[in-house]
């Protein structure tokens, strides 16, 4: 009889509705195959379609994952905020964002909640050499969940001058007020009608609205006032090149699409479940890019 020690088996997944389009299984299963043999684990990362209609569905699904010995899961639309009541230990960043994108189940059954979206965003900029967040001013468009994650991460990364414009001005003002009152972060709300002048002198422009996403119209903005040295980023990754990024490229701007944010937010989650901080290899990026063909 051989006395081989079986590697630890771990399972994690992405819970959302819909989840069929998610690239997270590709990312995490790539890392499981890459790091598992070396670090002594095996595992699977699966799609967990949980419809929002059933009022007890999310609670039951999380309890079921715990019963089945999951290491944890990612949460995506529409569960990022709805999952908060089921978390025992909420990470400070997730608490500030009022949303979780990662759950980690401990051996004692307790659930910790994290939000790595902002980390993923800032890392995607560092990857292309945008590292001095305190320099220059940053123009952010949008005031929803994605915008709040971006704003908090930018502030934490040292951004000093942040301007915000949103279609519904009152939402931008409410975000600016909340950031000042609760986080001590200064964000200047600028009227949507002035969104073209608001680009003057910016070193970074971020689209965190839904405009330009597959099935949505292009963001209505004229880039003439934006210095050509500014980096233009979009949190959207379907399509990889939004009309905004295409227009920015045509003006000579460096651009960053939302794929970098997606890849980078996955790293700390994988570390929490499998114990290894994974790298975004050129091979992984190529595999992820190939899913858009
Ligand atoms: P997410 O969580 O992805 O950020 P969300 O919370 O629904 O999604 O936010 C969507 C963002 O896109 C909001 O900033 C929204 O602006 P409003 O606050 O005015 O709703 C913005 N948005 C949606 N439709 C838009 C449009 N046609 N033009 C400009 N901005 C739009």
Boltz pocket constraint, residues with backbone or C-beta under 6 A from the ligand:
constraints:
  - pocket:
      binder: B
      contacts: [[A, 141], [A, 142], [A, 143], [A, 144], [A, 145], [A, 146], [A, 147], [A, 166], [A, 167], [A, 168], [A, 169], [A, 171], [A, 208], [A, 209], [A, 210], [A, 211]]
      max_distance: 6.0
